[in-house]
Amino acid sequence: RQSQSATREVHMAASVRRAIEQKIADADYYDAQQMVKTVHRRLCSRGQHDAAADFCVDSACKLAAAKEYDLAANLGADLVDAFASAKAAPSDENLARIETLIAGIPSEAAVVPKYRVLNSALK
């Protein structure tokens, strides 16, 4: 029974990823971001913080690649908020996640939301 649940979870994750990628391909960026936020929160609520963080960063990078920098930075804010909510101790892994997300946003783009993420991360 546990393996069926795990299989269902993997299938759902794959289908959600495909749906998000399709929304990005269709330039439906806001809906893609909202789907990411929902899945991210769901993973966090299940205690799957690493999977949630990786999913959030990966999705933010895809939005940044589509030049949707504000949406990507907003996901970065969610990531930092999730770290704070989980009382995650600073780690090289979490720092690398934030660096990866921020690196996808050009210095002149999404200035206010990007620096809000950095400011929150440094608190």
C-alpha positions in Angstrom: 0.0 0.0 0.0 2.8 2.4 0.8 4.5 1.7 -2.5 1.2 2.5 -4.4 1.0 5.8 -2.6 4.7 6.6 -3.4 4.1 5.6 -7.0 1.0 7.8 -7.2 3.1 10.7 -5.6 5.8 10.3 -8.2 3.3 10.2 -11.0 1.5 13.3 -9.7 4.8 15.1 -9.3 5.7 14.3 -12.9 2.3 15.4 -14.2 2.4 18.6 -12.2 5.9 19.4 -13.5 4.7 18.8 -17.1 1.7 21.0 -16.5 3.9 23.8 -15.2 6.3 23.4 -18.0 3.4 23.6 -20.5 2.1 26.7 -18.8 5.5 28.3 -19.2 5.7 27.2 -22.8 2.2 28.7 -23.4 3.4 32.0 -21.8 0.9 31.5 -19.0 3.5 32.5 -16.4 1.3 33.6 -13.6 -0.6 30.4 -13.5 2.6 28.4 -13.6 3.9 30.4 -10.7 0.7 29.8 -8.7 0.9 26.1 -9.4 4.5 26.1 -8.1 3.5 28.0 -5.0 0.7 25.5 -4.3 3.0 22.4 -4.8 5.8 24.1 -2.8 3.4 24.7 0.2 2.1 21.2 0.0 5.5 19.7 0.0 6.5 21.9 3.0 3.4 20.9 4.9 4.4 17.3 4.4 7.8 17.9 5.8 9.5 17.4 2.5 11.5 20.6 2.8 14.4 19.6 0.5 12.1 18.5 -2.3 10.1 21.7 -1.8 13.2 23.9 -2.0 14.6 22.1 -5.0 11.2 22.3 -6.8 10.9 26.0 -6.0 14.4 26.8 -7.3 14.0 24.7 -10.4 10.7 26.4 -11.2 12.1 29.9 -10.5 15.0 29.2 -12.8 12.5 28.2 -15.6 10.6 31.4 -15.1 13.8 33.4 -15.1 14.8 31.7 -18.4 11.5 32.9 -19.8 12.5 36.4 -18.6 9.8 36.4 -15.9 12.2 37.8 -13.3 9.6 39.2 -10.9 7.8 35.9 -10.7 11.1 34.1 -10.2 12.1 36.5 -7.4 8.7 36.1 -5.8 9.3 32.3 -5.6 12.6 33.2 -4.0 10.8 35.1 -1.3 8.6 32.0 -0.8 11.7 29.9 -0.5 13.2 32.1 2.1 9.9 32.2 4.0 9.8 28.4 4.0 13.3 28.2 5.4 12.3 30.6 8.2 9.0 28.7 8.9 10.9 25.4 9.1 13.5 27.1 11.3 16.1 25.7 8.9 19.6 26.4 10.1 21.8 28.2 7.6 23.5 25.7 5.4 25.7 25.6 2.4 23.0 23.7 0.6 20.3 26.3 1.3 22.7 29.1 0.5 23.5 27.4 -2.9 19.7 27.2 -3.6 19.3 31.0 -3.0 22.4 31.7 -5.1 21.1 29.6 -7.9 17.8 31.3 -7.9 19.3 34.8 -7.7 21.9 34.1 -10.3 19.2 33.5 -12.9 17.9 37.1 -12.5 20.1 39.7 -14.3 21.4 42.5 -12.1 19.1 45.1 -13.6 16.0 43.0 -13.5 13.4 42.6 -10.6 15.6 44.8 -8.5 13.2 45.4 -5.6 11.9 41.8 -5.3 15.3 40.3 -5.8 16.9 42.4 -3.1 13.9 41.7 -0.8 14.8 38.0 -1.1 18.4 38.7 -0.3 17.5 40.9 2.6 15.2 38.3 4.1 17.8 35.6 3.6 20.3 37.5 5.5 18.1 38.0 8.6 
